[in-house]
Amino acid sequence: MVSALQNIAIDCADAYQLARFWSEVTGRPLHPESRPGDEETEVLLAEGPVLHFNQVPEPKSIKNRLHLCLRPETPREQEVERLLSIGATLVADHRNPDGSGWAVLADPEGNEFCVLRSAAERAAMES
């Protein structure tokens, strides 16, 4: 017997607003019944579990123990710039001159996530 992964839950101060940010990050829609002020909201991903946002009273206080890693369809640098323009912040830069590495960003509520190289960038470095 096994368990299936249903969702990835993210605690936050404003479930609807943070879900809107992640909807824009992923290009995927909010649950159709989502409304401003909802204490729980979901982003419906194309594959796998949904991103489930839970409104909680306490603020984020330490580094995430679990985080999301994004592999963009576009070059990593272009995606980092796009994410910064929609409200992310740069937390740590682990990008290397040879193109390897990743960037650590945070969403508007401070939840860290990584932006990796695109599949095309990885393939170009391996050839």
N, CA, C and O of each residue as an XYZ file, in Angstrom:
508
protein
N       0.831     -1.172      0.000
C       0.000      0.000      0.000
C       0.883      1.245      0.000
O       1.945      1.271      0.621
N       0.427      2.264     -0.701
C       1.153      3.527     -0.792
C       0.172      4.687     -0.669
O      -1.043      4.494     -0.701
N       0.706      5.874     -0.531
C      -0.113      7.086     -0.506
C       0.210      7.917     -1.733
O       1.359      7.954     -2.173
N      -0.788      8.582     -2.289
C      -0.595      9.480     -3.433
C      -0.426     10.899     -2.924
O      -1.077     11.297     -1.958
N       0.438     11.660     -3.564
C       0.649     13.055     -3.207
C      -0.505     13.870     -3.780
O      -0.646     13.975     -4.998
N      -1.324     14.443     -2.916
C      -2.521     15.189     -3.310
C      -2.202     16.646     -3.663
O      -2.633     17.147     -4.701
N      -1.446     17.318     -2.791
C      -1.130     18.717     -3.038
C       0.140     19.100     -2.300
O       0.644     18.362     -1.453
N       0.635     20.263     -2.644
C       1.746     20.865     -1.922
C       1.145     22.071     -1.216
O       0.709     23.018     -1.872
N       1.115     22.049      0.110
C       0.485     23.104      0.894
C       1.508     24.175      1.254
O       2.621     23.871      1.684
N       1.112     25.431      1.073
C       1.968     26.565      1.379
C       1.210     27.479      2.337
O       0.172     28.036      1.979
N       1.727     27.632      3.549
C       1.119     28.546      4.513
C       1.432     29.979      4.093
O       2.521     30.265      3.595
N       0.473     30.872      4.298
C       0.665     32.252      3.861
C      -0.291     33.192      4.575
O      -1.229     32.751      5.239
N      -0.049     34.488      4.434
C      -0.900     35.506      5.051
C      -2.113     35.827      4.183
O      -3.175     36.152      4.714
N      -1.977     35.742      2.860
C      -3.072     36.053      1.940
C      -3.107     34.985      0.856
O      -2.401     35.077     -0.148
N      -3.937     33.973      1.071
C      -3.977     32.812      0.177
C      -4.288     33.202     -1.264
O      -3.623     32.733     -2.188
N      -5.264     34.033     -1.461
C      -5.675     34.390     -2.817
C      -4.567     35.156     -3.550
O      -4.247     34.833     -4.694
N      -3.983     36.164     -2.904
C      -2.940     36.961     -3.562
C      -1.698     36.134     -3.864
O      -1.114     36.270     -4.939
N      -1.286     35.277     -2.931
C      -0.102     34.462     -3.190
C      -0.388     33.434     -4.279
O       0.488     33.146     -5.095
N      -1.586     32.882     -4.306
C      -1.956     31.948     -5.374
C      -1.947     32.652     -6.732
O      -1.547     32.056     -7.732
N      -2.378     33.902     -6.776
C      -2.337     34.663     -8.036
C      -0.897     34.817     -8.526
O      -0.630     34.684     -9.720
N       0.043     35.100     -7.596
C       1.458     35.195     -7.966
C       1.920     33.872     -8.588
O       2.515     33.867     -9.666
N       1.644     32.745     -7.904
C       2.096     31.446     -8.387
C       1.364     31.019     -9.653
O       1.915     30.266    -10.455
N       0.149     31.481     -9.843
C      -0.564     31.237    -11.088
C       0.178     31.903    -12.243
O       0.306     31.327    -13.324
N       0.664     33.112    -12.008
C       1.428     33.814    -13.038
C       2.795     33.156    -13.252
O       3.268     33.069    -14.385
N       3.425     32.696    -12.182
C       4.718     32.003    -12.307
C       4.575     30.770    -13.193
O       5.370     30.562    -14.109
N       3.561     29.956    -12.918
C       3.401     28.672    -13.602
C       2.583     28.743    -14.885
O       2.589     27.804    -15.680
N       1.877     29.860    -15.089
C       1.010     29.953    -16.261
C      -0.211     29.060    -16.147
O      -0.832     28.724    -17.155
N      -0.558     28.673    -14.934
C      -1.687     27.769    -14.699
C      -2.777     28.513    -13.930
O      -2.488     29.462    -13.201
N      -4.026     28.083    -14.092
C      -5.148     28.820    -13.499
C      -5.354     28.541    -12.016
O      -4.939     27.516    -11.475
N      -6.018     29.509    -11.390
C      -6.526     29.290    -10.031
C      -7.716     28.344    -10.121
O      -8.336     28.211    -11.176
N      -8.028     27.694     -9.017
C      -9.249     26.897     -8.949
C     -10.404     27.804     -9.338
O     -10.435     28.954     -8.901
N     -11.359     27.336    -10.143
C     -12.424     28.220    -10.636
C     -13.301     28.845     -9.548
O     -13.957     29.855     -9.804
N     -13.328     28.280     -8.362
C     -14.142     28.843     -7.285
C     -13.356     29.803     -6.385
O     -13.898     30.291     -5.394
N     -12.105     30.078     -6.709
C     -11.264     30.954     -5.894
C     -11.730     32.398     -5.988
O     -12.070     32.895     -7.061
N     -11.736     33.060     -4.831
C     -12.158     34.460     -4.743
C     -11.247     35.216     -3.770
O     -10.701     34.617     -2.844
N     -11.080     36.539     -3.976
C     -10.316     37.331     -3.003
C     -10.901     37.141     -1.605
O     -12.118     37.111     -1.424
N     -10.014     37.013     -0.624
C     -10.441     36.821      0.755
C     -10.592     35.361      1.156
O     -10.740     35.067      2.342
N     -10.559     34.437      0.197
C     -10.639     33.011      0.535
C      -9.457     32.626      1.416
O      -8.337     33.078      1.182
N      -9.697     31.803      2.416
C      -8.616     31.353      3.302
C      -7.844     30.180      2.725
O      -6.762     29.851      3.210
N      -8.390     29.546      1.694
C      -7.702     28.468      0.984
C      -7.931     28.668     -0.505
O      -9.050     28.935     -0.946
N      -6.863     28.536     -1.269
C      -6.928     28.720     -2.714
C      -5.944     27.751     -3.351
O      -4.932     27.402     -2.743
N      -6.234     27.317     -4.566
C      -5.348     26.377     -5.249
C      -4.983     26.871     -6.644
O      -5.765     27.547     -7.313
N      -3.758     26.509     -7.065
C      -3.323     26.680     -8.440
C      -3.331     25.281     -9.044
O      -2.706     24.362     -8.515
N      -4.040     25.131    -10.148
C      -4.202     23.828    -10.793
C      -3.069     23.617    -11.795
O      -3.094     24.165    -12.897
N      -2.097     22.834    -11.410
C      -0.943     22.573    -12.273
C      -1.334     21.607    -13.387
O      -2.308     20.866    -13.252
N      -0.584     21.609    -14.483
C      -0.881     20.750    -15.628
C      -0.707     19.274    -15.283
O      -1.453     18.424    -15.769
N       0.268     18.978    -14.453
C       0.558     17.594    -14.064
C       0.844     17.551    -12.576
O       1.290     18.539    -11.992
N       0.591     16.417    -11.969
C       0.940     16.228    -10.568
C      -0.002     16.926     -9.611
O      -1.128     17.267     -9.971
N       0.463     17.138     -8.388
C      -0.396     17.725     -7.354
C      -0.668     19.208     -7.609
O       0.019     19.846     -8.407
N      -1.656     19.736     -6.938
C      -1.959     21.168     -7.021
C      -1.136     21.911     -5.969
O      -0.664     21.315     -5.001
N      -0.972     23.215     -6.170
C      -0.394     24.074     -5.138
C      -1.561     24.585     -4.309
O      -2.452     25.255     -4.830
N      -1.558     24.271     -3.022
C      -2.662     24.609     -2.120
C      -2.175     25.663     -1.129
O      -1.228     25.417     -0.383
N      -2.809     26.830     -1.113
C      -2.405     27.935     -0.259
C      -3.355     28.030      0.928
O      -4.565     28.181      0.758
N      -2.793     27.940      2.135
C      -3.551     28.011      3.390
C      -3.229     29.319      4.086
O      -2.062     29.627      4.328
N      -4.249     30.086      4.405
C      -4.043     31.324      5.155
C      -3.848     30.976      6.627
O      -4.666     30.275      7.222
N      -2.748     31.477      7.210
C      -2.442     31.223      8.622
C      -2.127     32.555      9.308
O      -1.717     33.504      8.641
N      -2.313     32.639     10.625
C      -2.097     33.915     11.313
C      -0.636     34.281     11.538
O      -0.312     35.466     11.609
N       0.252     33.299     11.651
C       1.646     33.608     11.968
C       2.443     33.869     10.689
O       2.196     33.229      9.667
N       3.403     34.811     10.736
C       4.237     35.103      9.569
C       5.333     34.050      9.395
O       5.665     33.326     10.334
N       5.882     33.973      8.198
C       7.041     33.117      7.949
C       8.207     33.659      8.772
O       8.416     34.871      8.829
N       8.969     32.763      9.412
C      10.028     33.255     10.279
C      11.407     32.666     10.004
O      12.409     33.237     10.433
N      11.483     31.537      9.297
C      12.790     30.930      9.021
C      12.826     30.419      7.588
O      11.812     30.421      6.890
N      13.999     29.984      7.160
C      14.180     29.418      5.829
C      13.268     28.211      5.641
O      13.048     27.430      6.567
N      12.736     28.074      4.417
C      11.904     26.904      4.097
C      12.708     25.621      4.278
O      13.892     25.574      3.943
N      12.074     24.592      4.802
C      12.696     23.263      4.851
C      12.383     22.494      3.569
O      13.090     21.548      3.220
N      11.346     22.894      2.883
C      10.922     22.300      1.618
C      10.709     23.465      0.665
O      10.116     24.475      1.046
N      11.183     23.340     -0.567
C      10.958     24.430     -1.515
C      10.716     23.875     -2.912
O      10.998     22.710     -3.190
N      10.193     24.721     -3.778
C       9.934     24.350     -5.162
C      11.146     24.702     -6.009
O      11.809     25.710     -5.766
N      11.434     23.865     -7.007
C      12.477     24.142     -7.995
C      11.803     24.224     -9.353
O      11.081     23.312     -9.756
N      12.042     25.316    -10.049
C      11.423     25.549    -11.350
C      12.426     25.309    -12.459
O      13.574     25.745    -12.373
N      11.986     24.602    -13.520
C      12.792     24.452    -14.732
C      12.035     25.200    -15.829
O      11.054     24.679    -16.358
N      12.469     26.404    -16.177
C      11.737     27.208    -17.159
C      11.852     26.663    -18.575
O      12.780     25.926    -18.906
N      10.882     27.046    -19.401
C      10.923     26.711    -20.826
C      11.870     27.645    -21.561
O      12.428     27.284    -22.598
N      12.050     28.845    -21.024
C      12.937     29.850    -21.610
C      14.282     29.801    -20.888
O      14.404     29.100    -19.883
N      15.293     30.522    -21.369
C      16.569     30.550    -20.656
C      16.389     31.034    -19.210
O      15.553     31.890    -18.921
N      17.190     30.465    -18.324
C      17.089     30.781    -16.895
C      17.157     32.284    -16.637
O      16.358     32.808    -15.861
N      18.098     32.985    -17.272
C      18.256     34.416    -17.018
C      16.989     35.184    -17.375
O      16.581     36.096    -16.656
N      16.378     34.810    -18.480
C      15.141     35.463    -18.907
C      14.021     35.195    -17.900
O      13.236     36.093    -17.592
N      13.945     33.977    -17.392
C      12.898     33.640    -16.419
C      13.126     34.346    -15.089
O      12.171     34.820    -14.473
N      14.365     34.422    -14.638
C      14.657     35.143    -13.395
C      14.196     36.588    -13.526
O      13.562     37.116    -12.612
N      14.498     37.228    -14.634
C      14.071     38.622    -14.845
C      12.553     38.740    -14.848
O      12.011     39.688    -14.279
N      11.854     37.792    -15.479
C      10.391     37.819    -15.509
C       9.822     37.692    -14.101
O       8.909     38.429    -13.728
N      10.359     36.760    -13.321
C       9.859     36.533    -11.971
C      10.128     37.736    -11.069
O       9.287     38.089    -10.242
N      11.290     38.367    -11.221
C      11.575     39.572    -10.454
C      10.587     40.683    -10.815
O      10.188     41.465     -9.952
N      10.197     40.752    -12.077
C       9.284     41.812    -12.519
C       7.858     41.616    -12.012
O       7.085     42.573    -11.975
N       7.495     40.389    -11.619
C       6.136     40.157    -11.109
C       6.082     40.073     -9.589
O       5.032     39.761     -9.027
N       7.207     40.350     -8.908
C       7.161     40.446     -7.454
C       8.083     39.541     -6.670
O       8.106     39.614     -5.441
N       8.846     38.687     -7.338
C       9.824     37.858     -6.622
C      11.023     38.725     -6.242
O      11.223     39.806     -6.796
N      11.816     38.235     -5.288
C      13.061     38.907     -4.918
C      14.202     37.893     -4.987
O      13.994     36.699     -4.769
N      15.399     38.374     -5.290
C      16.583     37.516     -5.339
C      17.099     37.313     -3.925
O      17.375     38.282     -3.217
N      17.232     36.056     -3.506
C      17.707     35.713     -2.163
C      19.171     35.313     -2.199
O      19.960     35.761     -1.367
N      19.541     34.472     -3.160
C      20.920     33.993     -3.269
C      21.200     33.639     -4.725
O      20.337     33.117     -5.430
N      22.407     33.930     -5.156
C      22.785     33.688     -6.543
C      23.839     32.588     -6.590
O      24.979     32.792     -6.174
N      23.457     31.435     -7.093
C      24.377     30.302     -7.217
C      24.657     30.004     -8.693
O      25.002     28.877     -9.050
N      24.506     31.021     -9.546
C      24.793     30.872    -10.973
C      26.300     31.022    -11.174
O      26.942     31.869    -10.554
N      26.842     30.191    -12.043
C      28.283     30.175    -12.301
C      28.587     30.742    -13.682
O      27.723     30.719    -14.559
N      29.802     31.252    -13.890
C      30.168     31.818    -15.191
C      29.992     30.843    -16.358
O      29.748     31.276    -17.484
N      30.112     29.536    -16.110
C      29.954     28.559    -17.197
C      28.485     28.252    -17.502
O      28.198     27.433    -18.375
N      27.547     28.900    -16.790
C      26.118     28.680    -17.047
C      25.472     27.680    -16.114
O      24.246     27.565    -16.105
N      26.240     26.960    -15.337
C      25.662     26.003    -14.396
C      25.108     26.761    -13.186
O      25.238     27.982    -13.096
N      24.507     26.044    -12.282
C      24.002     26.640    -11.053
C      22.536     27.027    -11.131
O      21.808     26.620    -12.036
N      22.123     27.829    -10.149
C      20.715     28.199    -10.028
C      20.605     29.520     -9.274
O      21.563     29.992     -8.662
N      19.417     30.099     -9.337
C      19.127     31.321     -8.584
C      18.058     30.994     -7.551
O      17.082     30.307     -7.854
N      18.245     31.489     -6.331
C      17.246     31.326     -5.280
C      16.464     32.626     -5.190
O      17.033     33.691     -4.951
N      15.164     32.530     -5.384
C      14.283     33.683     -5.294
C      13.307     33.456     -4.156
O      13.240     32.362     -3.596
N      12.553     34.488     -3.815
C      11.485     34.362     -2.828
C      10.217     34.964     -3.422
O      10.267     35.958     -4.147
N       9.082     34.349     -3.105
C       7.802     34.898     -3.550
C       7.457     36.119     -2.696
O       8.213     36.440     -1.779
N       6.351     36.809     -2.959
C       6.035     38.025     -2.206
C       5.888     37.843     -0.692
O       5.942     38.825      0.049
N       5.704     36.613     -0.223
C       5.612     36.380      1.225
C       6.893     35.781      1.797
O       6.924     35.389      2.963
N       7.951     35.707      0.986
C       9.252     35.269      1.481
C       9.550     33.790      1.359
O      10.574     33.336      1.869
N       8.689     33.013      0.698
C       8.935     31.582      0.507
C       9.967     31.395     -0.596
O       9.760     31.834     -1.727
N      11.087     30.738     -0.265
C      12.170     30.557     -1.215
C      11.827     29.506     -2.264
O      11.116     28.539     -1.990
N      12.351     29.716     -3.477
C      12.256     28.723     -4.550
C      13.456     28.910     -5.459
O      14.072     29.976     -5.471
N      13.786     27.881     -6.217
C      14.955     27.918     -7.096
C      14.528     27.985     -8.552
O      13.496     27.436     -8.937
N      15.335     28.665     -9.354
C      15.157     28.680    -10.801
C      16.389     28.009    -11.389
O      17.511     28.498    -11.254
N      16.157     26.889    -12.038
C      17.218     26.084    -12.631
C      17.426     26.476    -14.090
O      16.705     27.324    -14.616
N      18.406     25.864    -14.741
C      18.597     26.072    -16.178
C      17.475     25.376    -16.933
O      16.918     24.387    -16.456
N      17.146     25.889    -18.102
C      16.144     25.236    -18.952
C      16.712     23.916    -19.474
O      17.919     23.684    -19.402
N      15.851     23.064    -19.992
C      16.300     21.787    -20.566
C      17.244     22.046    -21.734
O      18.228     21.325    -21.904
N      16.958     23.062    -22.538
C      17.828     23.384    -23.686
C      19.209     23.826    -23.211
O      20.220     23.449    -23.804
N      19.257     24.617    -22.152
C      20.545     25.062    -21.613
C      21.341     23.882    -21.072
O      22.553     23.800    -21.273
N      20.663     22.974    -20.389
C      21.338     21.773    -19.874
C      21.894     20.932    -21.023
O      23.038     20.479    -20.967
N      21.089     20.725    -22.056
C      21.511     19.903    -23.195
C      22.706     20.547    -23.900
O      23.625     19.843    -24.318
N      22.702     21.860    -24.035
C      23.807     22.554    -24.707
C      25.108     22.382    -23.935
O      26.173     22.255    -24.540
N      25.036     22.377    -22.604
C      26.250     22.215    -21.804
C      26.767     20.778    -21.841
O      27.964     20.546    -21.675
N      25.874     19.818    -22.056
C      26.268     18.416    -22.050
C      26.815     17.959    -23.395
O      27.426     16.894    -23.485
N      26.602     18.750    -24.436
C      27.071     18.321    -25.764
C      28.439     18.863    -26.080
O      28.976     18.597    -27.155
